[in-house]
Amino acid sequence: MTQIELPSYLEQSGEVKARFDDIKQREVILELKDLEKVFSTAKGDVTALKNINFKAHRREFVCVIGASGCGKSTLIRILAGLESASAGEVLLDGKPVSGPGPDRGMVFQGYTLFPWLTVKKNVMFGLRSQGLGYATAESEALQWIDLVGLEKFSDSYPDQLSGGMKQRVAIARALANKPRILLMDEPYGALDVQTRSKMQSYLLEIWHNIDITVLFITHDLDEAIYLADRILVLKSHPGEVEEIIEVPVPRPRDPEQFISPEFLATRKRIDQLIHPPITEDGEDKLNMIRLTRVGDEVEP
């Protein structure tokens, strides 16, 4: 990971510095040590992740961002126990992660609700799987449904809900098991812009009100800055830690901050990391073939 001195306009205010001092004093919930993932293919081994080292603290909101193919989804699947690492280890509360468990809640981009169950019974599913009685599971499920603002829809089925409502149910279901960390893999990627904006605000409100650490995968720079305390920027091919950015935008967050100097400077910095200038001999330079008439007055 390269350590880069940030320009003066990215300096943190006293309020933001105090917030990060507080975060660093909290217990470490999640720790990644020398994490690597290699896939075997017909053409040979492909390294998806290499030498990932990182710590997330209690009640911290971390976003992971990087160019397409940098291994973001592979990383979160390893954290969830859905994939095994090729080397290194993942520690949750100091204990190795060796498979899925109720100590990690997972929300995917696709709608993963059971279509044959109501909202209430979808949220109850994990609780019942842990052995809770029906009445206790129902009572707890209704509390989480109320938290995400869907108490009027507890007896509705998924096909009666909008996309944003389905994701709120998925969040309630993931949180009902009272996990130590909530893992979210581009959960709003399929939503329209307005719904996505509302869901971001809902998530911040939920996070503010419960004791949960969030690790959120996204490809959207604005979303990462708006949500996160820190942003983990990954390189591509293989995925390595390029930089860890402490977001200098004060909390509580507001959509008006999208045009603040701190927000714009952070966005510029991430954009520089993810989309570096293409040189003449760069491997990403396109081999262009002109298919239009010369002199058609269209700018290149």
N, C-alpha and C positions, 0 to 999 in steps of 0.2 A: 504494500500500500504506500503510495507516495504521499508525503506530507508537504502541502503547499500553503504558503503564507497567503491568506485571503486578503483581497484589497480592502481598503479602509471602509468602504461603504457596506461591507459585510460584517463589520464589527458588531458585537452584541451589545445591547443596552444593558444597564445595570439590572433591570428587571429580568431580562433573559439570562444573563450570567447567573443570577441568583437561582433561577429555575434549574439550570443545568448543574449547579453546585448541589442542589437538593437531590436531583436524580442520581448523581454519582455517589451520593451517600447511602442510597437505598440498596437493599440486597439484590444480588444478581439472580435473576430467574432463569435465563437461558444463556448458555455458553457454547460456542462453536470452537473447536480446537483442531487446527490443521485439517479441516474437512476437505475431502476430495471425492469426486464421483467420476468413474470411467465406464463408458459403455462399450461393449464389444460388438462390432458390426462385421459384415462380410468383407469390408474393406480395411479392417483393422480396428484398433482401439481408438475411441474418441473421448477426450477429456472434457467433461462438461463443467466441472467445478474443480478449482485448484487452490489449496492453501487458504481456505476461508477461516479467519479468526475474528470472533466478534462476541460481545457480551451485551445482553439486554437486561435492564433493571426493572424492578417492580413498578407497575403502573406507567411504564414508558410506552410511547407510541413510536414504532419504528417502521419506516417504509423502505422497501427494497426496489431499486429501479435500475434499468440498464437497457441496452439495445436488444432488439429481438434476437433470441438465440443465446443469450448470455447465461442461461441456467437458472433464471428466477423461479420458475415453476418446479424444476428439479430440486432446488434448495428447499422450498417449502414442503414438498412431498417427503423429503428426508426428515425434516423437522416433525412432520406429522406421523412418521413411522411407516409411511406407505412405500418408501424406497429405502434401501440400505446404502450407506456410504461405502465407498471403496477403501477409504482410509480416513483417519481422524475420528473424532467422536462428537456427539451432541449430548450436552448435559442439561437436564431440567431440574432445578433445585439441587444441583450437584450429583444427580443420579443419571446414568446413561440411558438414552432413549433407544429402545430395541424393537419397537413396534407401536402400533396405534394404542391410545389409551385415553381415558376420560380426563386426564390432566391437560389435554390439548383439545381445544375446539377448532373445527375446520369449516370454513365457508368457501365454496368454490364459485367460479364465474357462472357456471350453468346452474339451473334451478334443480336442486337435488332433493326436493321434497317428495314424499310418497304420495302419489296422486289419489290413492284410494283412502287416504286418511284426512280427517279435518285438520285445521290449523292446530287446534288443541291437542289432538292425538299425535300429530307430527312432533310437537314440542315434548309431549309426554314420552315419546318412544324411547329415548335414551334413559330416562328416569326409570321406566318400567324394566328396561333391560338390565339395570343395576339392582333390581330386586325390590324397588319401592312399591308399596301397595297402591292400588288404583286411586284412592281418595287423596293420599299424600302427593302422588305424582300429579294428579289433576290440579290440586291447590298450588303446587309450585309452578306448574306450567302456566297457569292463569296469571301468576305474578309476572312472569317473563313476557307473556303476551301483552300484558298491560304496560310493561316497561317500553316495549317497542311500538306502542300506540295502536294495537290491533284488537283491543278487547271486544269491539263490536263484530269482529270477524272470526271469533274463536271456533264457531261451528261451520265456517265456510270451507270449501275444498280449494286446493291450489288453482284449479282451472277457473275459479271465480275471482281470482286476485290479479292485480297488475304485477308487472315485473318487480317494481320496487317493493311492493307488499310481500311478494314471495321471498325476496332477499331479507326482509325484516324478520319473517318467520324463520328463515335459515339461521339468522343471527341468534334469535331467541332459542332455537333448538340447540345451537352450539353452546350457548351460555348456560342453559338449564343444568348442565352437568357440573357447573361451577369449576371450569378449567382454570389452570394457572396462567395459561396464555391462549389468546385467540389468534389463529392463523387464517389469513384471508388471501386467497389467490385471485387477484383481479376481479373481485366480486361485483363490481359495477361496470365491467367492460361491455356488457350487452345492453346497458340501459341508455335511454336517450339523455341528452345533456341536462334538461331540466330535472328529470327524475334522479339522475346521478348527483346533481348538486344538492337536492333534498336529502338523499341518502348519506352524503358526506356529513351534513349537519346532524342528521339523526345519530350517526355513528359517534361523532364527537360528544353528543349529549349523553349517549349510553355509556361511553368510556368515562366520562366525567363523573358518572353516578355510581359506578361499581368498581371493585378492586380487580382490575384485569390489565394484563400487559398485552399489547397488540403488535403483531408483525404482519404488515400489509404489503402484498406484492402489487405493483402497478406499473404501467408504461406511460402514465399521464404525469408529466412534470408538475403541473399546477396542483393536481390532486395530492401528490406526495408532499409538496411544500405546505399545502393547506392543512393536512392532517398530522404530519409527523413532528416529533421532537428531534429525531435524527433520521438522516437518510443514508442508507447504505448503497453506494453506487458501484455496480459491477462492470468490469471489463467484459469483452466478448472473446470467445474462442481461445482459451478456455475462460470460464467465468472466474475472475479473481476480484478481490476488493480493490477498487480504484481509489476510492476516497470515502470517508465518513464525514458527513456534513451535519453540524449542529445548526438547526434552522433558527435564524435570528429574528423570526417574526414572532412578536409577543402573543401570548394567550390572554384571554379567550380569542379564538380566531373568528374572523368575520369576512364574508365575501368581498367587502370593500378593500380588504388588505391585498387583494390580487393586483392592485396598482400601486402598492406602497413601494418605496425604494428598497426595503429589505427583501420583499417578495421578488421583485424584478431582478435584483442582483443575484439572489439565490438561484432563480430560474436560469439566468444567463450562465452561471457557473456550472450547473448540472448539464445544460445544453452543450457547453464546451467539452465536458467530459464524455458525454454520450455520442456527440456528433462532431468529432474533431475535423479540421479542414482536410479535404482530400487533395493530396499532392499529385503531380503529374504521373508519378510512377506508383501511386497508391494502389493497393490490391483491391480497393472497393471502387476504383474508377470504372465507369461503364464503358463498354466498347460500343460506341454509338455509330449507327449507320443511318445516313440521311435518307428519308423516304419522301421528301417534299421537293418541289421545284426550287432551284436556286433563285434568289431574288424575290421570294414571296413576302418579304418585309416583316416576317415574324421574328421576334428577338430570340436568340438562342437561350 
